[in-house]
Amino acid sequence: MTCSFNFHHTSRPAKLIALGSNMSNAYGTPEQILDYTQKLLAEHRIKIIKAYPIIKTKPYGFTRQNHFYNTVIHIQTGRSPFSLLRLLQKIEKKCGRKRKKRWASRTLDLDIISYNNYIYPPMQLKHIKKEKKNHRYTIHNTLSIPHYDLHKRIFVLQPIEGIIDFWHHPLYKDSIKTMLTRLKY
């Protein structure tokens, strides 16, 4: 099976991963789990260029649960997006992640936020113009690059701004500052 990616020069390319946790386990507290995850990524030859300090945030989606601890890391890797996704899912499982229901508490959540300026699946391009008006982007797939909901998540946007403020959303073309401003008001 061949896979094509669309590449748009809206900003300098960046590979970004969001990390989140709100449950302790044998690996420690949520903050310790996030630190451990970064070590696991390094063991798999994922170079962390820059990591935002871990922040404590309110839950997103289902709000009747513990606060989350979140960060975003800017990485360098030769892995394809699919290979990176498989690795992230393997690390989630190793750290005790059980997928029960959407937005439930979890020991670890790893999301590919951006993989350079690739857009996958390519069909997203057909729908983005009409959806941009309402700032809706709700394509749910196993792999969705950029992350389908990143523009609604202050706990993702704030760390991105802190580590790579030149980044723009590949579909919407909005800057980090524009997306943050939209969320705050």
Buried (B, 14 or more C-beta within 10 A) or exposed (E): EEEEBBEBEBBEBBBBBBBBBBBBBEBEEBBBBBBBBBEBBEEBEBEBEBBBEBBEBEBBEEEEBEEBBBBBBBBEBEBEBEEBBEBBBEBBEBBBBEEEEEEBBBBBBBBBBBBBBBBBBEEBEEBBEEBBEEEEBEBEEEBBBBBBBBBBBBBBBBBBBBBBEEBBBBBBEBBBEBBBEEBEE
